[in-house]
Amino acid sequence: SSTGTASQGGSLTYQWYYNDGLSSTWSVVNSSNLSQTTVSGETSATLTLTNSLSNYDNYQFYCVVTESGSCSTSSNAAQLKLGTATWDGTNWIWNDGTAIDTMPNITTNVIINGNYDTSAGGVQTSFSACSLVVNNGFDLDITNGTYIEISNDITANGNITVFPQGSVVQIDDLATVTGSGTMTVQKETTLLNTQYDYTYWSSPVVGETIENLFGLVPNYGKHYFEAANFVDTLDEIDNTNTFDPGPDDLDDDGNDWQPASGTMQAGVGYAAMPSVGGPAFPVAQQFAFVGPFNNGVVSQPLVNNSGGVYNDWNFIGNPYP
């Protein structure tokens, strides 16, 4: 940043410029030119970039200060340089002289170049990072009661596994999740007592299918809720197939629950019975969602057929790992 005090009553104006280290010229800082971050203060004494800073690592910035529209001066250039911490399987190694085994933080680029278990203890615990890369051949396990918090992009060329009570938090809605490795989110049911118990699900990953996830669940035990079909203007009398006018929170013609198949949609709720052929009941079962983690804003339209005459049920779910 650059600050100054105008002399003889003059006023100061500011304009920030940047260079990406490749171009021979400097460009005006604005939201269009630096579209992968949030820019503020580009015409003030203090420039602030918020989110996705890893996209501008090593960029240089300076400010031109002009007094009363005539005389101007330039600040010294400042370089945005983010530290990188690499896990080598034993230690955190930094590229900027930071002490070995200093834990990364939300401003740090992190590279996993050795197997990492967030429950191992010591310097293998939950961590925050600006960006995350898991290199090919290595595993990052986010175990129960632990988390990773990543401000920007996640690149999994190795494998990332999130245990049932582990968590991945990705802060920037525009950040990406890519890579050639396998990303798995394990989820576990509560204790199931019979084959006819249902569990409600929502996919935390992109591209998972009903057929893959619930391959051992009977076809009659996999459903989604079609809210547009739910109409509740009749109240059945004691299961006699006779009705009084008025709602009873049941669909009048029973076509609201529909068979589920194909790719699971982000934010949509699903209901499934247990898998068959496993240990005897009572038992808790695990299901593994495989695919890139969902990120960003997820929207699902809600149906309001009655306008408040009866309860217009919708079935949505948490889309995040």
Steps between C-alpha positions, in 0.01 A plus 500: 500500500597864461381795710573869484384846605417763239692830532352850467146369509539270196318168479652158430371234262630144480522234234652155549677301230622141480743283306471120480873441462463401134378818334733788413233755593294588805119480501234686694368314803125448480247223546502411130877459475526305826174310467602198710515702822295771668660842444439806716686827548655508153453880494583560865810500716459134595443219253333184630470165324274247667471128414678290236835669567686194372396603148714814538799360684818694403305784334640850564296810584570872524293815540508831308407792727390821328452838668220724372502325161853613412816392684531130568738259664522121513540273797753223510377172356392232745487130413223269614682188609322214672695245696479134396513219754569149368425189706769243414354213700680599821535879519358828374768658278464868406633686197548837670717429801214433741606254769457132419173348628326834533136417426355667189227760527232653278761707307722198420513292184514136611643204308450146631799299379473216752215318669320723752251397771330786685458287813864387528581783741810713535533691173243274329174667603220708350635792298405808300649607167464751221511221241555125514676258265524127575769348282462174310569190706410647839194494725343773710264351762264738682393288791213523747494819704753679274484733201684684227411863420603615152445857385539433129567213259538131585702284260496127578745314278534260792210379712292687758273304734258669738385276785134509619564769761780681320443825313625697200433875502567688175452873554498661154178418313688530168787272598546179301537133594700309240761229461567150373480330841200360686295708742280298737255614766396219733162530671349275767140429594363498851435157647265315263264248658331343197537471124214748467661791688559803279792744511486846343798593282640785291811475283806709601678428171452553127394212278412228752218272384222319680606175334861526620432628852202276575596199288406253777178678594185339354356698210174550691695670780646806319288812464489875453213731591309662212368807677296610199287184540417562864135605540334479841136610494347181651527343845464120499282359777675217691649333188151430365555659158230751587587864542400827655603831348823637646872417523662203675865551383465206260486525122143438386590261215833366630720602208735737686779244564653390171769237414847658495761425232785666313729781614429647842427873483665745740262619771237231431397261777476124445364216714649150498459172685806309626726291280422128497742217575691676776530434874184422693282781636526716700792649310636835375601499133750716313459631146784659301425800276770526231566810290621861521365684803209735444583867549338836448138606521256213449136589435196276481155643421231447763143406410204674662193342340243612754619848585471419870175300504695190609863410569685505168776249570834519318801270547841669479840405639844631595714493180842552665760251629 
